[in-house]
Structures are given as C-alpha cells and as structure tokens.
C-alpha cells in the first residue's frame, strides 16, 4: 500500500455508488477511488469532504483505490461560514486547474495550509486568499512586474498594465486599457510580497478589495485564458 497526505480539492460521482476524490499533495494532483462512498453507511463519508486535509492508504496502479484513511484537518470554521467557503471554493478550483503544471507543489501546499489556518481565525480573510492567487502567478511564470517600467527603466509616474504584465510609463502604457488606482496597485504589491509567517493582520478597504478582485480576474483571463466557475458567486459576495 502507498501512503498519501494532501488536501481534497474536488470529488466526482463514479458509477452507481462510488466517488473519486482529487487530492493535492506535495507531488501534485492525485485521484483516488472510494468504493461505496455514496452509500449512507460508508465509513469514509466524512473523510471525502472538499477542503479536508487527509492522510490515506491506497493501492492500485491505473486508478488508486482507498484502503484506509483519516482526516488531519477539517477546516470546519471555513465550511460553516458561507462567505469564506465560497471564496475558498474559488481557490480550490484555481489550484485544481493548474495542478498538473510543473512547479514546487510542496511549497504551494504548505502555503495553502498556512493561509487556510489563518482564514479559520480571522474575519478579514479575503486578502489572504488573494495572496494565493498572486503567488500562483509567480509559480506559473507570469508574475506581475513592479520594480520599474517593463519597457524601460523609468520608476516614476507608472501605471499597471494587464497586457504588459506590470508597471508602465506613459510612453509604454497600452492605449484603451483599464487604469487601476495607485492604492489598488500598492495593495497588490504588498500582498504579493507578504510574508505569512510574520503573522500580522491585514486591513484593506472594501473598495480596494473590489478593484483588486477585478484586476486579478482580468490578469488571469488575459494571460491564462482562465476564470473559475465560482467567480460569479464572488461578484455577488463583494458587490461588483
């Protein structure tokens, strides 16, 4: 048998009574079959919940099958808060979509667990989840550039360009592009470089959070042609 530890991102019905769970591990995404998991008397009903951090034992080659397991973290405070859970579903969908790309999966998994631990204890959870989205851009190799104009070395009178992927002076800023406020860009920069281990709280105005949400969505759409299904619910959640 093989031992696996990871975060459940998604689950799907399989045949009449079983489920397949998709677990994000330090090696990447792994799918596991749980026989009879849709039955009321299944011993693993609780284990297979989305967002659970689990340890399991599996066997098999083409499709791994669950033999035994337990939940290490339930994240119940997130699951019981509808706003938090909607936002976290958006993050899980994001991770699932890019889980087969080549990057440091162990580093991202540890970061996810730290962020979700923080989200359990703070009502001001959105900036921490934004950090995941911004860190993902770095791991995927399309990180935003903040230091100077992407077209030259100017460091003054800069604006952020989604198309160029970073800061631009007036000469290099594309025409007819959305202009975001300095406050939004400064917040984006702060979250991108934020050290979660310092454990200080973050407070951001709702208007800035809304603007940043738009920026991140547009950035993912333009550079990765991606938007989550959960994003529609986010629009209703934060009011844009």
Backbone torsions as a table, in degrees:
resi	resn	phi	psi	omega
1	UNK	NA	155.1	-179.2
2	UNK	-113.8	139.9	179.3
3	UNK	-96.6	133.0	179.2
4	UNK	-132.1	140.0	176.2
5	UNK	-131.7	130.5	-178.9
6	UNK	179.7	-175.0	-173.9
7	UNK	-106.2	128.3	179.7
8	UNK	-78.3	118.0	-178.2
9	UNK	-95.3	-31.4	-171.0
10	UNK	-160.2	155.3	172.4
11	UNK	-143.5	148.6	-178.6
12	UNK	-133.8	145.3	173.3
13	UNK	-66.0	143.6	179.7
14	UNK	-135.7	119.3	-176.8
15	UNK	55.7	-147.2	-170.7
16	UNK	-80.8	-35.7	-170.2
17	UNK	-135.3	2.4	-174.1
18	UNK	-108.9	172.4	176.0
19	UNK	-136.9	154.5	169.9
20	UNK	-114.0	126.8	176.5
21	UNK	-106.2	145.8	179.4
22	UNK	-111.7	115.9	-172.5
23	UNK	-110.8	128.6	176.2
24	UNK	-90.8	119.2	-176.1
25	UNK	-119.3	-179.8	179.2
26	UNK	-68.4	-14.2	176.0
27	UNK	-98.8	-9.1	-177.0
28	UNK	125.6	-154.8	-174.5
29	UNK	-89.4	134.0	178.4
30	UNK	-131.3	135.3	177.1
31	UNK	-103.4	140.2	-175.8
32	UNK	-135.6	131.5	176.9
33	UNK	-86.9	133.9	173.9
34	UNK	-118.1	107.9	-179.2
35	UNK	-66.8	135.6	174.2
36	UNK	67.7	17.4	-174.1
37	UNK	-72.2	-13.1	177.9
38	UNK	-90.1	-2.6	177.6
39	UNK	-84.3	146.0	-176.6
40	UNK	-63.5	-25.8	-177.7
41	UNK	-96.7	11.6	178.9
42	UNK	-65.1	132.4	179.4
43	UNK	-73.2	-7.3	-175.2
44	UNK	-115.4	21.2	177.9
45	UNK	-59.6	-44.7	-177.9
46	UNK	-71.3	-35.9	-176.9
47	UNK	-63.2	-35.2	-169.3
48	UNK	-85.1	9.2	-178.6
49	UNK	-69.7	140.8	175.8
50	UNK	-59.0	140.0	179.2
51	UNK	85.2	-7.0	174.6
52	UNK	-67.3	140.3	170.6
53	UNK	-100.8	117.3	-167.1
54	UNK	-124.1	159.3	166.7
55	UNK	-120.8	129.0	-175.8
56	UNK	-139.4	159.3	173.5
57	UNK	-115.6	130.5	-175.2
58	UNK	-131.0	162.2	173.1
59	UNK	-140.4	165.1	179.4
60	UNK	114.7	171.1	-178.4
61	UNK	-120.8	-67.7	-177.2
62	UNK	-68.3	-38.6	175.0
63	UNK	-136.9	113.6	-179.7
64	UNK	-65.1	141.6	-178.7
65	UNK	-121.4	133.7	-179.9
66	UNK	-67.3	132.9	175.0
67	UNK	-112.3	-33.2	178.2
68	UNK	-167.0	160.9	179.2
69	UNK	178.2	173.1	179.8
70	UNK	-153.4	160.1	179.1
71	UNK	-95.1	125.1	177.6
72	UNK	-87.6	-36.9	177.6
73	UNK	-141.7	131.7	-179.7
74	UNK	-95.8	-26.7	-173.6
75	UNK	52.8	48.6	-176.1
76	UNK	-65.2	-33.0	-179.0
77	UNK	-67.4	-29.7	174.8
78	UNK	-74.2	-45.5	-177.1
79	UNK	-64.1	-31.0	-178.5
80	UNK	-84.0	-10.6	178.2
81	UNK	-105.1	108.4	-172.2
82	UNK	-59.4	-39.5	-179.9
83	UNK	-63.8	-46.4	179.5
84	UNK	-63.6	-42.0	-175.9
85	UNK	-67.7	-37.3	176.9
86	UNK	-61.0	-45.7	-179.2
87	UNK	-66.0	-40.7	-179.8
88	UNK	-67.9	-35.2	175.3
89	UNK	-58.9	-39.3	176.2
90	UNK	-60.0	-42.8	179.9
91	UNK	-67.3	-43.3	-179.8
92	UNK	-62.5	-39.2	177.0
93	UNK	-64.2	-39.4	177.4
94	UNK	-62.2	-49.1	-179.3
95	UNK	-62.3	-43.0	-180.0
96	UNK	-59.0	-43.9	-176.0
97	UNK	-63.5	-34.3	-176.1
98	UNK	-110.0	15.5	-174.9
99	UNK	-70.6	-19.2	-179.4
100	UNK	-93.6	2.9	173.9
101	UNK	-75.7	158.3	-179.6
102	UNK	-90.4	110.8	173.1
103	UNK	-160.5	-176.6	-176.4
104	UNK	-79.1	91.8	-176.8
105	UNK	-67.4	-36.1	179.6
106	UNK	-62.8	-41.9	179.0
107	UNK	-62.5	-44.0	-179.9
108	UNK	-67.5	-41.2	179.9
109	UNK	-60.6	-45.3	178.6
110	UNK	-62.6	-38.5	178.6
111	UNK	-66.1	-42.6	177.8
112	UNK	-58.2	-45.1	-178.4
113	UNK	-63.7	-39.4	177.6
114	UNK	-64.2	-42.4	-179.9
115	UNK	-66.4	-44.5	-179.4
116	UNK	-66.5	-34.4	173.9
117	UNK	-60.9	-42.8	179.1
118	UNK	-65.9	-41.3	-179.1
119	UNK	-63.9	-27.6	178.4
120	UNK	-66.0	-30.3	-170.6
121	UNK	-105.2	-12.4	-176.1
122	UNK	-118.7	138.2	174.0
123	UNK	-74.8	-19.3	-178.4
124	UNK	-93.8	65.2	-167.1
125	UNK	-90.4	-23.7	-171.0
126	UNK	-59.3	-45.3	179.5
127	UNK	-57.3	-33.7	-179.3
128	UNK	-69.0	-36.4	177.4
129	UNK	-73.1	-32.6	173.0
130	UNK	-60.5	-34.4	178.2
131	UNK	-58.0	-40.6	179.8
132	UNK	-61.6	-45.2	-179.8
133	UNK	-61.2	-39.9	-179.2
134	UNK	-73.2	-39.0	176.9
135	UNK	-64.8	-34.6	177.8
136	UNK	-61.0	-36.8	178.8
137	UNK	-60.4	-39.5	177.2
138	UNK	-64.2	-47.1	-178.0
139	UNK	-64.2	-31.1	-179.3
140	UNK	-86.3	-2.0	174.3
141	UNK	82.6	18.2	177.6
142	UNK	-127.6	40.0	-177.4
143	UNK	-63.4	141.9	177.7
144	UNK	-65.8	146.9	-177.5
145	UNK	-107.5	123.7	-173.1
146	UNK	-113.0	-19.0	-165.2
147	UNK	-68.7	-43.1	178.4
148	UNK	-157.4	179.2	179.7
149	UNK	-57.5	134.9	-179.5
150	UNK	-68.5	-17.8	-178.4
151	UNK	-100.9	-13.8	178.8
152	UNK	-156.8	-167.1	-176.3
153	UNK	-102.6	10.9	-179.3
154	UNK	-63.4	143.1	179.3
155	UNK	-121.9	3.5	-178.6
156	UNK	-114.7	153.3	176.7
157	UNK	52.7	51.6	-177.8
158	UNK	-102.6	151.1	173.4
159	UNK	-129.2	156.2	-177.6
160	UNK	-89.2	129.7	178.2
161	UNK	-111.7	123.4	176.0
162	UNK	-67.1	-44.6	-178.5
163	UNK	-60.5	-41.5	-178.5
164	UNK	-85.2	-12.6	177.1
165	UNK	77.0	22.0	179.3
166	UNK	174.6	-162.8	-175.8
167	UNK	-75.0	142.5	179.6
168	UNK	-136.6	143.8	170.8
169	UNK	-78.4	175.3	-177.3
170	UNK	-59.3	-36.8	-178.1
171	UNK	-66.7	-36.6	-174.3
172	UNK	-101.6	-0.7	179.2
173	UNK	-76.0	124.7	-177.1
174	UNK	-61.6	146.2	178.2
175	UNK	-72.1	152.1	176.1
176	UNK	58.1	32.3	176.1
177	UNK	-105.9	150.6	179.1
178	UNK	-62.1	134.4	177.9
179	UNK	-103.7	124.8	179.0
180	UNK	-101.2	149.6	-176.6
181	UNK	-67.0	155.5	176.1
182	UNK	-60.8	-35.0	-179.9
183	UNK	-64.1	-39.9	178.0
184	UNK	-65.3	-45.7	-178.2
185	UNK	-67.4	-39.4	177.1
186	UNK	-63.4	-37.8	177.5
187	UNK	-66.8	-42.8	177.6
188	UNK	-59.1	-44.6	178.8
189	UNK	-63.0	-43.4	179.9
190	UNK	-60.9	-44.8	-179.2
191	UNK	-69.7	-34.4	-179.9
192	UNK	-64.0	-39.5	-177.6
193	UNK	-97.2	3.0	-173.6
194	UNK	-63.2	137.0	176.5
195	UNK	-98.2	104.7	-176.0
196	UNK	-63.5	-23.6	-178.8
197	UNK	-72.7	-13.9	179.2
198	UNK	-76.0	-17.3	171.9
199	UNK	58.4	32.8	173.7
200	UNK	-96.8	148.1	-177.9
201	UNK	-77.3	152.9	179.6
202	UNK	-119.6	133.7	177.6
203	UNK	-127.8	119.3	-177.2
204	UNK	-128.6	135.0	179.1
205	UNK	-59.3	146.1	-178.5
206	UNK	-60.1	-38.6	-179.6
207	UNK	-60.9	-36.5	178.5
208	UNK	-72.1	-38.9	177.5
209	UNK	-61.3	-39.7	179.0
210	UNK	-65.4	-44.7	179.8
211	UNK	-64.6	-41.3	179.1
212	UNK	-65.4	-37.5	176.9
213	UNK	-59.1	-43.8	178.5
214	UNK	-62.8	-42.8	-178.1
215	UNK	-63.1	-48.0	-179.0
216	UNK	-62.6	-43.2	179.3
217	UNK	-60.0	-47.2	-178.9
218	UNK	-65.2	-37.2	179.9
219	UNK	-63.5	-46.1	179.2
220	UNK	-65.3	-39.5	179.7
221	UNK	-66.1	-44.2	-175.2
222	UNK	-71.1	-45.2	-172.3
223	UNK	-91.7	-25.1	-176.5
224	UNK	-124.0	-1.5	-178.5
225	UNK	52.2	46.7	-173.8
226	UNK	-136.5	137.5	167.8
227	UNK	-149.1	140.2	-177.1
228	UNK	-79.4	154.7	174.3
229	UNK	-66.0	-30.7	-179.0
230	UNK	-69.5	-15.2	-174.9
231	UNK	-62.5	-30.9	177.6
232	UNK	-59.6	-38.7	178.7
233	UNK	-71.2	-31.1	178.3
234	UNK	-64.9	-37.8	179.8
235	UNK	-59.5	-42.6	177.7
236	UNK	-70.3	-31.8	-176.7
237	UNK	-68.3	-44.4	-176.1
238	UNK	-106.4	0.8	168.8
239	UNK	81.3	50.9	172.3
240	UNK	-140.4	NA	NA
